[in-house]
Amino acid sequence: MVLLLDGLDEVADEDERAQVRQSVEELVSGRPALRVIVTCRTIAYRSGRTALGADFREIAVQPLDPELHIAPMVRQAYACIHPHDATLRDKRAEDLLRGILALEETRRARLGKDADALVDSPLMVRLLLIVHVNERTLPDERAVLFEKAINALLQVDYGREENNNSDLAKDWKPYRDMAQHLAFHMHRQGSDQGREIEEAALKRALREEETFVARIDDFLSHARQRGSVLEERNGVYRFIHLAFQEFLVARYLREVIGGAGRAAILAQIGALLDDPWWREPLLLLGGYWAAHSSQAAREFLGELAQAGSTPDTRFSAAELAGTAVLEWRDSGATIREGCAQRIVTLLGDGTALQGSKPVIRARAGDVLAALGDPRFDPRCCHLPGDDMLGFARIPADPDFCIGTRKKDAQRLGVRKYEINDEPTPTRDFYLACYPVTVAQFREFVGTTKFKLENDDALRTPDNRPVKYVSWHDALAYCDWLNARLAALPDNRIAQLIRDGWRIGLPSELEWEKAARGGSRDQAYPWGDEPDANRANYSDTGIDATSAVGCFPANGYGLHDMSGNVWEWTRSLWGKDSQKPEFAYPYGPEDQRREDMDAGDDVYRVVRGGGWADLPDGARCACRNWSRPGLRYYLLGFRVVLRSSPVFPLCPR
């Protein structure tokens, strides 16, 4: 036989646990063939007088597997609830399982793919089952789901008679108030110390409210039992899931601090807006408010979007408000547009850009894409909605000199094929202020039924640069855009196209002239030293592409010329990647470097550096190469509008 001794951790007193440990040892002593499983939290029987003998091997209970454990539990539960209606029980079970799957998917999307599952224990399955039975479905909003789950949990534990609603209403709600008071007290301790609390500190926290004092012992006795909102481990208490603590913090903010008005809440959270530890409570605050007063919730989220006293907190507040609005299905167009416009305003504020962390801006940029980025006009190929459709004029420069000067080569550690001291004049042209975005490329694909070779090109937010596009893909987009813009009435860009100008890929001469933003010999558009706050490269910490415009523009108003994605040019490199055939300086005989009909065995020049590259790649003069057919996660493009014909490259 296998003997199961269950619930030993429910013995609260250490002296009594020592007696239990002694009794277990006496039971197994002299019975080598007896197999005994003791189920308990190991911390309670691991040290000193309570430590079980060496013959006991510690085995950790793993989180539930969705298919192996959760699905059978849910199906068995509904088989008991509807024993005579197989169709109904199957339908209800599958509906709950779909709800759990959606809940976990949105959780991973919000917290990262490695986030711990919410439904990881039989208790969590039980809670969601209770909510599903009572509500006929799982609520879409997390705050509503957590509220109903906690209420169900407390009613089961504290209700004197489950069929006596008056007793329930009288008995369990004070414990919810105690739990939310404790949750707020713990959360204020920060991420390092706010997850657990010792019993003495817990009692001190609850004694802050006089109405709680008489109920503290009863509150703790239930916490020592299974199925409570709190769990006790050797005198240390914690909420059964951090998500419940976070929800109760949100509830406290609205129900207690909010009693003094929304301004009191904003004052309380003002310094916490960019603290990751407070992110979930603040998002749940918006959801909880929306569930109880939609108009007041819209007013609060509108005020939250405008909150913050530093660049980081301003961006964080706008992003949190936008995220809360997105999670609230019925938030409405007005508040969505307001949150989106607030993020756009911050992205256009040079002081806010310079003073904030890139990762915070990038997160705001992704929320902006989900809200609908008003910088881009869906009626016009998703190009910027200004009079020039996002094209900036780059003036002619008879004194421009491409590359790195010989005198600076050693200091910057550049390769010889980047060195040039000969003038390479440029003439007027227009360059797109942003790389081609996912939304822009998606419209091209959808309109032309263009065959994508890599679907990942369109899987990032709409306002990030498109990637996984080959040189040929980029040219096809340019041809399509040229035809679309030529048909626009009463537009400066359209008139230029009708006059013979053409959308295409920039030459590397045009690209570098534009990238420098009017500067001459400095390594980056902003100076000679790398700056992770000015471009998305490896040191920036975003570890992915970012929404265009999350970094300051250069002197010509161009964004993301440095970092984010490498950008195709129309210029040839040559057939040997290490020894470019088309080296500096430019000369009259170098017209071949723009040969659009060269074979795929000839490399094309790419410029700008990508998000995973070292800062050297973000220098204005840095050159790199790629096969025209390559589709790569660091490689995108932007377009130029230039006069035709292309040659001569340099004004004579």
C-alpha positions as CSV (number, residue, x, y, z in Angstrom):
1,M,0.0,0.0,0.0
2,V,0.9,3.6,-0.3
3,L,-0.1,5.7,2.7
4,L,-1.0,9.3,2.1
5,L,-0.7,11.8,5.0
6,D,-2.3,15.0,3.8
7,G,-2.5,18.5,5.2
8,L,0.4,18.5,7.6
9,D,1.2,22.1,6.8
10,E,-2.2,23.1,8.3
11,V,-0.7,22.6,11.8
12,A,0.1,26.2,12.6
13,D,2.1,25.9,15.9
14,E,5.7,24.8,15.7
15,D,5.6,22.7,18.9
16,E,2.6,20.8,17.4
17,R,4.4,20.4,14.1
18,A,7.3,18.8,16.0
19,Q,4.9,16.4,17.6
20,V,3.4,15.6,14.1
21,R,6.9,15.0,12.7
22,Q,7.7,12.7,15.6
23,S,4.5,10.7,15.1
24,V,5.3,10.3,11.4
25,E,8.8,9.1,12.1
26,E,7.4,6.5,14.6
27,L,4.9,5.3,12.1
28,V,7.5,4.5,9.4
29,S,10.2,3.3,11.8
30,G,10.8,-0.5,11.3
31,R,8.6,-0.7,8.3
32,P,11.0,-0.5,5.3
33,A,8.3,-1.8,2.9
34,L,5.8,0.9,3.8
35,R,5.5,3.7,1.3
36,V,4.4,7.0,2.8
37,I,3.7,10.3,1.0
38,V,3.5,13.4,3.2
39,T,1.8,16.3,1.4
40,C,2.7,19.7,2.8
41,R,4.6,22.8,2.1
42,T,8.1,21.6,2.7
43,I,9.2,24.8,4.5
44,A,7.1,23.8,7.5
45,Y,8.9,20.5,7.9
46,R,12.4,21.3,6.7
47,S,14.5,22.6,9.7
48,G,15.1,22.0,13.4
49,R,12.7,20.0,15.4
50,T,10.2,19.8,12.5
51,A,12.6,18.3,9.9
52,L,11.5,15.0,8.5
53,G,14.1,12.3,8.4
54,A,16.6,11.7,5.6
55,D,14.6,8.8,4.2
56,F,12.0,11.3,3.0
57,R,12.7,12.6,-0.5
58,E,11.4,16.1,-1.4
59,I,9.2,16.1,-4.5
60,A,7.9,19.4,-5.9
61,V,4.3,19.6,-7.2
62,Q,4.5,21.1,-10.7
63,P,2.0,23.6,-12.1
64,L,-1.0,22.0,-13.8
65,D,-0.7,21.1,-17.5
66,P,-3.6,22.5,-19.6
67,E,-4.2,19.3,-21.5
68,L,-3.2,16.7,-19.0
69,H,-4.8,18.2,-15.9
70,I,-6.9,21.3,-16.3
71,A,-9.0,19.9,-19.2
72,P,-9.9,16.6,-17.5
73,M,-10.7,18.5,-14.2
74,V,-13.1,20.9,-16.0
75,R,-14.8,18.1,-18.0
76,Q,-15.2,16.0,-14.9
77,A,-16.6,18.9,-12.9
78,Y,-19.2,19.6,-15.6
79,A,-20.0,15.9,-15.9
80,C,-21.0,16.1,-12.2
81,I,-23.0,19.4,-12.7
82,H,-24.9,18.1,-15.7
83,P,-24.9,14.3,-15.3
84,H,-27.9,13.7,-17.6
85,D,-27.1,16.1,-20.5
86,A,-23.9,15.2,-22.3
87,T,-24.3,17.9,-24.9
88,L,-24.7,20.7,-22.4
89,R,-21.8,19.5,-20.2
90,D,-19.5,19.3,-23.1
91,K,-20.5,22.7,-24.4
92,R,-20.0,24.3,-21.0
93,A,-16.7,22.6,-20.4
94,E,-15.3,23.6,-23.8
95,D,-16.5,27.2,-23.2
96,L,-14.6,27.4,-19.9
97,L,-11.5,25.8,-21.4
98,R,-11.5,28.3,-24.2
99,G,-11.9,31.1,-21.7
100,I,-8.9,29.8,-19.7
101,L,-6.8,29.6,-22.9
102,A,-7.7,33.1,-23.8
103,L,-6.9,34.3,-20.3
104,E,-3.4,32.8,-20.4
105,E,-2.7,34.0,-23.9
106,T,-3.5,37.6,-23.0
107,R,-1.5,37.3,-19.9
108,R,1.6,36.2,-21.8
109,A,1.0,38.9,-24.4
110,R,0.9,41.5,-21.5
111,L,3.7,40.1,-19.3
112,G,5.9,38.2,-21.7
113,K,6.0,34.7,-23.1
114,D,7.7,33.4,-19.9
115,A,5.1,34.7,-17.5
116,D,3.9,32.2,-14.9
117,A,0.4,30.8,-15.7
118,L,-2.5,32.2,-13.8
119,V,-4.4,28.9,-13.7
120,D,-1.7,26.7,-12.1
121,S,-3.4,24.9,-9.3
122,P,-6.6,23.0,-8.5
123,L,-7.7,26.0,-6.4
124,M,-7.5,28.3,-9.4
125,V,-9.4,25.9,-11.5
126,R,-12.1,25.7,-8.8
127,L,-12.4,29.5,-8.6
128,L,-12.8,29.9,-12.3
129,L,-15.3,27.0,-12.4
130,I,-17.4,28.8,-9.7
131,V,-17.3,32.0,-11.7
132,H,-18.2,30.2,-14.9
133,V,-21.1,28.4,-13.3
134,N,-22.5,31.5,-11.7
135,E,-21.9,33.9,-14.6
136,R,-22.5,31.4,-17.5
137,T,-19.1,32.6,-19.0
138,L,-15.8,34.0,-17.9
139,P,-15.7,37.8,-17.9
140,D,-13.6,39.3,-20.7
141,E,-12.1,42.0,-18.4
142,R,-9.5,40.7,-16.0
143,A,-10.6,43.0,-13.2
144,V,-14.1,41.7,-13.3
145,L,-12.9,38.1,-13.3
146,F,-10.6,38.6,-10.3
147,E,-13.3,40.4,-8.4
148,K,-15.7,37.6,-8.9
149,A,-13.1,34.9,-8.1
150,I,-12.1,36.6,-4.8
151,N,-15.7,37.1,-3.8
152,A,-16.4,33.5,-4.5
153,L,-13.3,32.4,-2.5
154,L,-14.2,34.6,0.5
155,Q,-17.8,33.6,0.5
156,V,-17.0,29.9,0.6
157,D,-14.5,30.3,3.4
158,Y,-16.2,32.8,5.6
159,G,-19.9,32.3,5.0
160,R,-21.6,30.6,8.0
161,E,-24.3,29.0,6.0
162,E,-23.9,29.0,2.2
163,N,-27.7,29.1,1.8
164,N,-28.1,32.2,4.0
165,N,-27.4,35.2,1.9
166,S,-27.8,37.6,4.7
167,D,-25.1,35.9,6.7
168,L,-22.8,35.9,3.7
169,A,-23.4,39.6,3.0
170,K,-22.7,40.3,6.7
171,D,-19.7,38.1,7.2
172,W,-17.4,38.0,4.2
173,K,-17.1,41.6,3.0
174,P,-15.1,42.8,6.0
175,Y,-12.5,40.1,5.2
176,R,-12.3,41.4,1.7
177,D,-11.6,44.9,3.1
178,M,-9.0,43.5,5.3
179,A,-7.4,41.6,2.4
180,Q,-7.3,44.7,0.2
181,H,-5.8,46.8,3.1
182,L,-3.1,44.2,3.6
183,A,-2.5,43.9,-0.2
184,F,-1.9,47.7,-0.4
185,H,0.3,47.6,2.6
186,M,2.4,44.8,1.2
187,H,2.6,46.2,-2.3
188,R,4.1,49.5,-1.0
189,Q,7.1,47.6,0.3
190,G,8.3,47.1,-3.3
191,S,9.1,44.2,-5.5
192,D,11.8,42.8,-3.2
193,Q,9.8,42.7,0.0
194,G,6.2,43.1,-1.1
195,R,5.3,39.5,-1.9
196,E,5.4,38.1,1.7
197,I,4.7,39.4,5.2
198,E,5.5,37.9,8.6
199,E,2.6,37.4,11.0
200,A,3.7,40.2,13.4
201,A,3.9,42.7,10.6
202,L,0.6,41.6,9.2
203,K,-1.1,42.1,12.5
204,R,0.4,45.6,12.8
205,A,-0.8,46.5,9.4
206,L,-4.3,45.4,10.1
207,R,-4.4,47.2,13.4
208,E,-4.1,50.4,11.5
209,E,-7.9,50.1,11.0
210,E,-9.8,49.9,14.2
211,T,-12.7,48.0,12.7
212,F,-10.3,45.2,11.7
213,V,-8.9,44.5,15.2
214,A,-11.6,42.1,16.4
215,R,-11.4,40.0,13.3
216,I,-7.6,39.6,12.9
217,D,-7.4,36.2,14.6
218,D,-10.3,34.7,12.6
219,F,-8.7,36.2,9.4
220,L,-5.4,34.4,10.2
221,S,-7.0,31.1,11.1
222,H,-8.6,30.9,7.7
223,A,-5.3,31.9,6.0
224,R,-3.7,28.8,7.6
225,Q,-6.3,26.6,5.9
226,R,-6.4,25.6,2.3
227,G,-8.6,27.6,0.0
228,S,-8.2,31.0,1.5
229,V,-7.2,34.2,-0.4
230,L,-4.0,34.1,1.7
231,E,-1.7,31.2,2.4
232,E,0.6,30.7,5.4
233,R,4.1,29.1,5.2
234,N,5.9,28.8,8.5
235,G,4.6,32.1,9.9
236,V,5.0,33.9,6.6
237,Y,1.9,34.9,4.7
238,R,1.3,35.7,1.0
239,F,-1.6,35.9,-1.4
240,I,-2.3,32.6,-3.2
241,H,-1.5,34.4,-6.5
242,L,0.2,37.7,-7.1
243,A,-2.6,38.6,-9.5
244,F,-5.0,38.6,-6.6
245,Q,-2.8,40.9,-4.6
246,E,-2.5,43.2,-7.5
247,F,-6.3,43.3,-8.0
248,L,-6.9,44.0,-4.3
249,V,-4.4,46.9,-4.5
250,A,-6.4,48.3,-7.4
251,R,-9.6,48.0,-5.5
252,Y,-8.1,49.7,-2.5
253,L,-7.0,52.6,-4.6
254,R,-10.5,53.2,-5.9
255,E,-12.6,52.3,-2.9
256,V,-10.4,53.8,-0.1
257,I,-8.0,56.4,-1.5
258,G,-10.5,57.3,-4.2
259,G,-13.0,58.3,-1.5
260,A,-11.2,61.7,-1.6
261,G,-11.5,62.0,-5.3
262,R,-9.6,61.0,-8.5
263,A,-6.9,63.6,-7.7
264,A,-6.1,61.7,-4.5
265,I,-5.4,58.6,-6.5
266,L,-3.3,60.4,-9.1
267,A,-1.3,62.0,-6.2
268,Q,-0.8,58.5,-4.7
269,I,0.4,56.9,-7.9
270,G,2.3,59.8,-9.4
271,A,5.7,58.6,-8.5
272,L,4.9,54.9,-9.3
273,L,3.8,55.3,-12.9
274,D,7.1,54.0,-14.4
275,D,7.6,51.3,-11.7
276,P,7.0,47.8,-13.2
277,W,5.9,46.5,-9.8
278,W,2.9,48.8,-9.9
279,R,2.0,48.2,-13.6
280,E,-0.6,45.5,-13.1
281,P,-2.4,47.2,-10.2
282,L,-2.7,50.4,-12.2
283,L,-4.0,48.5,-15.3
284,L,-6.5,46.6,-13.0
285,L,-7.5,49.9,-11.5
286,G,-8.8,51.1,-14.9
287,G,-10.6,47.8,-15.5
288,Y,-12.2,47.7,-12.0
289,W,-13.3,51.3,-12.4
290,A,-14.8,50.6,-15.8
291,A,-16.8,47.7,-14.4
292,H,-18.5,49.9,-11.8
293,S,-18.8,53.4,-13.4
294,S,-18.0,53.7,-17.1
295,Q,-18.2,57.5,-17.3
296,A,-16.0,58.0,-14.2
297,A,-13.6,55.5,-15.6
298,R,-13.2,57.4,-18.9
299,E,-12.6,60.6,-16.9
300,F,-10.0,58.9,-14.8
301,L,-8.2,57.4,-17.8
302,G,-8.2,60.7,-19.6
303,E,-6.6,62.3,-16.5
304,L,-4.1,59.4,-16.2
305,A,-3.0,59.9,-19.8
306,Q,-2.0,63.4,-19.0
307,A,-0.3,62.6,-15.7
308,G,3.4,62.4,-14.8
309,S,5.9,64.9,-13.6
310,T,9.0,63.5,-15.4
311,P,9.5,62.3,-19.0
312,D,9.5,58.7,-17.9
313,T,6.3,59.0,-15.9
314,R,4.6,61.0,-18.6
315,F,5.3,58.4,-21.2
316,S,4.4,55.6,-18.7
317,A,1.1,57.3,-17.7
318,A,0.0,57.7,-21.4
319,E,1.0,54.1,-22.1
320,L,-0.9,52.8,-19.1
321,A,-4.0,54.7,-19.9
322,G,-3.9,53.5,-23.5
323,T,-3.4,49.9,-22.4
324,A,-6.3,50.1,-20.0
325,V,-8.5,51.6,-22.7
326,L,-7.5,48.7,-25.1
327,E,-8.3,46.1,-22.4
328,W,-11.7,47.7,-21.9
329,R,-13.8,46.6,-24.8
330,D,-16.5,49.3,-24.5
331,S,-14.1,52.2,-23.8
332,G,-15.3,54.1,-26.9
333,A,-13.5,55.9,-29.7
334,T,-13.2,59.3,-28.0
335,I,-11.0,58.1,-25.1
336,R,-9.0,55.9,-27.5
337,E,-8.3,58.8,-29.8
338,G,-7.4,61.0,-26.8
339,C,-4.8,58.4,-25.5
340,A,-3.3,58.0,-29.0
341,Q,-3.0,61.8,-29.4
342,R,-1.3,62.1,-26.1
343,I,1.4,59.6,-27.0
344,V,1.9,61.4,-30.4
345,T,2.3,64.7,-28.5
346,L,5.0,63.1,-26.3
347,L,6.8,61.6,-29.2
348,G,6.9,65.1,-30.8
349,D,8.3,66.7,-27.6
350,G,12.1,66.8,-27.8
351,T,12.5,67.3,-24.0
352,A,10.3,64.2,-23.3
353,L,12.2,62.1,-25.8
354,Q,15.6,63.1,-24.5
355,G,14.7,62.6,-20.9
356,S,12.9,59.3,-21.1
357,K,14.1,55.7,-21.3
358,P,13.9,54.1,-24.8
359,V,12.1,51.0,-23.5
360,I,9.3,53.1,-22.1
361,R,8.9,55.0,-25.3
362,A,8.9,51.8,-27.3
363,R,6.2,50.3,-25.2
364,A,4.1,53.5,-25.7
365,G,4.8,53.2,-29.4
366,D,3.3,49.7,-29.5
367,V,0.2,50.9,-27.6
368,L,-0.1,53.7,-30.1
369,A,-0.2,51.2,-32.9
370,A,-3.0,49.3,-31.2
371,L,-5.0,52.4,-30.5
372,G,-4.6,53.6,-34.1
373,D,-1.6,55.8,-34.9
374,P,-3.0,59.2,-36.0
375,R,0.4,60.2,-37.6
376,F,-0.5,58.0,-40.5
377,D,-3.4,58.3,-42.9
378,P,-5.1,55.0,-43.9
379,R,-6.8,56.8,-46.8
380,C,-3.4,57.5,-48.4
381,C,-1.4,54.2,-48.2
382,H,-0.9,54.7,-44.5
383,L,1.7,57.5,-45.2
384,P,2.1,60.4,-42.8
385,G,-1.0,62.7,-42.9
386,D,0.9,65.9,-43.6
387,D,1.0,67.9,-46.8
388,M,4.2,66.3,-47.9
389,L,3.1,62.7,-47.0
390,G,6.0,62.4,-44.7
391,F,8.7,63.3,-47.2
392,A,11.4,65.8,-46.1
393,R,13.4,67.9,-48.6
394,I,17.1,67.3,-48.5
395,P,18.8,70.3,-50.1
396,A,21.6,70.1,-52.7
397,D,25.1,70.2,-51.2
398,P,28.0,70.9,-53.6
399,D,30.5,70.5,-50.8
400,F,29.2,67.2,-49.3
401,C,31.8,64.4,-48.8
402,I,30.6,60.9,-48.3
403,G,32.3,58.5,-45.9
404,T,34.9,59.0,-43.1
405,R,37.8,61.3,-43.4
406,K,41.2,59.7,-43.4
407,K,42.3,61.8,-40.4
408,D,39.4,60.3,-38.4
409,A,39.7,56.7,-39.6
410,Q,42.1,55.4,-36.9
411,R,40.2,57.2,-34.1
412,L,36.9,55.6,-35.2
413,G,38.4,52.3,-36.2
414,V,36.8,52.1,-39.6
415,R,37.6,49.9,-42.5
416,K,39.4,51.3,-45.5
417,Y,36.4,51.0,-47.8
418,E,34.7,53.6,-45.7
419,I,37.5,56.2,-46.1
420,N,37.1,59.1,-48.5
421,D,38.4,62.7,-48.7
422,E,37.0,63.5,-52.2
423,P,33.9,65.7,-52.6
424,T,30.7,63.9,-53.6
425,P,28.2,66.7,-54.2
426,T,24.5,66.0,-54.0
427,R,21.4,67.6,-55.5
428,D,17.9,68.1,-54.2
429,F,15.8,65.1,-53.3
430,Y,13.1,64.1,-50.9
431,L,13.4,61.3,-48.4
432,A,10.7,59.6,-46.3
433,C,10.9,60.7,-42.7
434,Y,10.4,57.1,-41.5
435,P,11.3,53.7,-42.7
436,V,8.5,51.9,-44.5
437,T,6.1,50.6,-41.8
438,V,4.3,47.3,-41.4
439,A,1.0,49.0,-42.2
440,Q,2.3,50.6,-45.4
441,F,3.7,47.3,-46.6
442,R,0.6,45.4,-45.6
443,E,-1.5,47.6,-47.8
444,F,0.8,47.0,-50.7
445,V,0.6,43.3,-50.2
446,G,-3.1,43.3,-49.8
447,T,-3.8,45.5,-52.8
448,T,-1.4,43.8,-55.3
449,K,-1.8,40.2,-53.8
450,F,2.0,40.3,-53.6
451,K,3.4,36.9,-52.5
452,L,5.2,37.2,-49.2
453,E,8.1,34.8,-48.8
454,N,8.2,35.4,-45.0
455,D,4.9,36.0,-43.1
456,D,6.9,37.5,-40.2
457,A,7.2,40.6,-42.2
458,L,3.7,41.6,-41.1
459,R,3.6,40.2,-37.6
460,T,4.9,43.2,-35.6
461,P,2.8,46.3,-34.7
462,D,1.7,48.4,-37.6
463,N,3.9,51.4,-36.9
464,R,7.2,49.5,-36.6
465,P,9.5,49.2,-39.6
466,V,8.7,46.3,-41.9
467,K,11.4,43.7,-42.0
468,Y,12.1,40.4,-43.8
469,V,11.9,42.2,-47.2
470,S,14.3,41.6,-50.0
471,W,15.7,44.2,-52.3
472,H,13.3,43.0,-55.0
473,D,10.4,43.2,-52.5
474,A,11.4,46.8,-51.7
475,L,11.5,47.8,-55.4
476,A,8.1,46.2,-56.0
477,Y,6.7,48.4,-53.2
478,C,8.3,51.5,-54.7
479,D,6.7,50.8,-58.1
480,W,3.3,50.4,-56.5
481,L,3.6,53.5,-54.4
482,N,4.8,55.6,-57.3
483,A,1.7,54.7,-59.3
484,R,-0.6,55.3,-56.3
485,L,0.8,58.7,-55.5
486,A,0.8,59.8,-59.1
487,A,-3.0,59.5,-59.1
488,L,-3.5,61.8,-56.1
489,P,-5.0,65.2,-57.0
490,D,-3.8,68.5,-55.6
491,N,-0.7,67.2,-53.8
492,R,2.8,68.4,-54.1
493,I,4.4,65.0,-54.1
494,A,1.9,63.7,-56.7
495,Q,2.7,66.7,-58.9
496,L,6.4,66.0,-58.7
497,I,5.8,62.4,-59.8
498,R,3.7,63.6,-62.7
499,D,6.5,65.9,-63.6
500,G,8.9,62.9,-63.9
501,W,10.2,62.4,-60.4
502,R,10.1,58.9,-59.1
503,I,9.7,56.9,-55.9
504,G,12.6,54.4,-55.4
505,L,15.4,53.3,-53.1
506,P,18.0,55.9,-52.1
507,S,21.5,55.6,-53.3
508,E,24.0,55.3,-50.5
509,L,25.2,58.9,-51.3
510,E,21.6,60.2,-50.9
511,W,21.2,58.0,-47.8
512,E,24.3,59.3,-46.0
513,K,23.7,62.9,-47.0
514,A,20.2,62.6,-45.4
515,A,21.4,60.6,-42.4
516,R,23.8,63.3,-41.3
517,G,21.0,65.8,-41.0
518,G,23.1,68.7,-42.2
519,S,26.2,67.8,-40.1
520,R,29.6,67.1,-41.7
521,D,32.2,64.9,-40.2
522,Q,30.8,63.7,-36.9
523,A,30.3,60.0,-36.5
524,Y,26.6,60.1,-35.6
525,P,23.9,62.7,-36.4
526,W,24.2,64.0,-32.8
527,G,28.0,63.9,-32.3
528,D,31.0,61.6,-32.2
529,E,29.9,59.4,-29.3
530,P,27.2,56.7,-29.4
531,D,24.1,57.5,-27.4
532,A,21.6,54.6,-26.6
533,N,18.9,57.2,-26.0
534,R,19.1,58.5,-29.6
535,A,18.9,55.3,-31.7
536,N,17.7,51.7,-31.3
537,Y,20.8,49.5,-31.3
538,S,22.1,46.8,-29.0
539,D,22.9,49.0,-26.0
540,T,19.4,50.5,-26.0
541,G,17.8,47.5,-24.4
542,I,14.6,47.3,-26.5
543,D,15.8,44.0,-28.1
544,A,13.4,44.4,-31.0
545,T,12.3,46.9,-33.6
546,S,10.5,49.9,-32.2
547,A,7.7,52.1,-33.5
548,V,9.0,54.7,-35.9
549,G,9.6,58.0,-34.3
550,C,10.5,56.8,-30.8
551,F,13.9,58.5,-31.1
552,P,14.7,62.1,-31.8
553,A,14.8,63.3,-35.4
554,N,18.0,64.5,-37.1
555,G,18.5,68.0,-38.5
556,Y,16.3,67.2,-41.5
557,G,13.4,65.9,-39.5
558,L,14.3,62.2,-40.3
559,H,13.7,59.5,-37.7
560,D,15.5,56.1,-37.3
561,M,18.2,56.8,-39.8
562,S,20.5,55.3,-37.2
563,G,19.4,52.0,-35.7
564,N,16.1,50.1,-35.7
565,V,16.6,48.3,-39.1
566,W,19.3,48.2,-41.8
567,E,17.9,49.9,-44.9
568,W,18.3,48.8,-48.5
569,T,19.9,51.2,-51.0
570,R,20.0,50.9,-54.8
571,S,23.8,51.1,-54.8
572,L,26.0,48.2,-55.7
573,W,28.7,46.9,-53.4
574,G,30.3,44.3,-55.7
575,K,30.7,40.5,-55.9
576,D,33.2,40.2,-53.0
577,S,31.7,41.2,-49.7
578,Q,35.1,41.9,-48.2
579,K,36.5,43.8,-51.2
580,P,33.9,46.1,-52.6
581,E,34.2,46.6,-56.3
582,F,32.5,50.0,-56.1
583,A,34.7,51.8,-53.6
584,Y,35.2,55.5,-52.8
585,P,35.6,58.1,-54.2
586,Y,32.8,58.5,-56.7
587,G,33.8,59.6,-60.2
588,P,32.2,60.0,-63.6
589,E,33.0,56.4,-64.5
590,D,31.1,55.1,-61.5
591,Q,27.6,55.2,-63.0
592,R,27.6,51.4,-62.9
593,R,27.2,51.5,-59.2
594,E,23.5,52.3,-59.6
595,D,22.9,49.5,-62.2
596,M,19.4,48.3,-61.4
597,D,19.7,45.3,-63.6
598,A,22.8,43.8,-62.0
599,G,22.4,40.1,-61.1
600,D,21.6,38.7,-57.7
601,D,25.2,37.6,-57.4
602,V,26.2,41.3,-56.8
603,Y,25.8,42.6,-53.3
604,R,23.7,45.8,-52.6
605,V,24.7,48.4,-50.0
606,V,22.7,48.6,-46.8
607,R,22.9,51.4,-44.3
608,G,21.9,52.5,-40.8
609,G,22.5,49.6,-38.4
610,G,19.8,47.4,-36.7
611,W,18.4,47.0,-33.3
612,A,20.7,44.0,-32.4
613,D,23.9,45.6,-33.8
614,L,26.7,47.3,-31.9
615,P,26.8,51.1,-31.9
616,D,29.3,51.2,-34.7
617,G,26.6,50.1,-37.1
618,A,24.6,53.2,-36.3
619,R,27.3,55.6,-37.5
620,C,26.3,57.8,-40.5
621,A,29.2,56.5,-42.6
622,C,29.0,52.8,-41.7
623,R,28.6,50.6,-44.9
624,N,27.4,47.1,-45.1
625,W,26.3,44.7,-47.8
626,S,23.6,42.1,-48.5
627,R,22.5,39.8,-51.3
628,P,19.5,41.3,-53.1
629,G,17.4,38.2,-52.3
630,L,18.0,38.1,-48.6
631,R,15.1,38.5,-46.2
632,Y,16.4,39.2,-42.7
633,Y,15.0,40.2,-39.3
634,L,17.2,43.3,-39.2
635,L,16.6,44.5,-42.7
636,G,14.0,47.0,-44.0
637,F,14.0,50.1,-46.2
638,R,12.8,53.6,-46.7
639,V,12.0,55.4,-50.0
640,V,13.3,58.4,-51.8
641,L,11.7,60.7,-54.3
642,R,14.3,61.8,-56.8
643,S,14.3,63.6,-60.1
644,S,14.7,61.5,-63.3
645,P,16.9,60.5,-64.9
646,V,19.1,59.2,-62.0
647,F,22.4,60.2,-63.7
648,P,24.6,62.0,-63.4
649,L,24.9,61.3,-59.7
650,C,26.7,64.5,-58.9
651,P,25.9,67.9,-60.4
652,R,28.6,69.1,-62.7
